[in-house]
Amino acid sequence: MSGSSRKYQPRIVALYCANTLSTQAELGAAMKAAEGFAIRPVELPCSSKAELSHLMKLLAEGADAVQIIACPEDNCQFLVGGVRADRRVARGRSLLKQAGLGEERLGIAHGRGLTAREFLELLERRARLVRGLGKNPASLEDQA
């Protein structure tokens, strides 16, 4: 890895269902513990609120990756939130792959009652996948 690659810290937007964390109080601690990447957490009432257009806009606005954390399919209070999010992520990954931007920039994981450590581990995995891709070439932020 070159010197500049080691310094690169992916910017990850974490869209998470309000029901996935065991406690909101732990989120600040998780963010402080993140090393090698930056996190922008966004709480959603349900992961189904993450529309494909929103996911792509987050990438265009400078995120290197977007990670959705949804409830398990059989444990969604809105019944189909995780299923809808899965479909949107699959479509977005397909579009990113076709554009040559790396489908790893978009991901989804499922969990309920996650601790801050478990939440952070999901984001660390996404950061590892994206780090190899480098900065998001579709980011409009860097073109300004």
Secondary structure, 3 states (H helix, E strand, C coil): CCHHHHHCCCEEEEEEECCCECCHHHHHHHHHHCCCCEEEEEEECCHHHCCHHHHHHHHHCCCCEEEEEECCHHHCCCCCHHHHHHHHHHHHHHHHHHCCCCHHHEEEEECCCECHHHHHHHHHHHHHHHHCCCCCCCCCHHHC
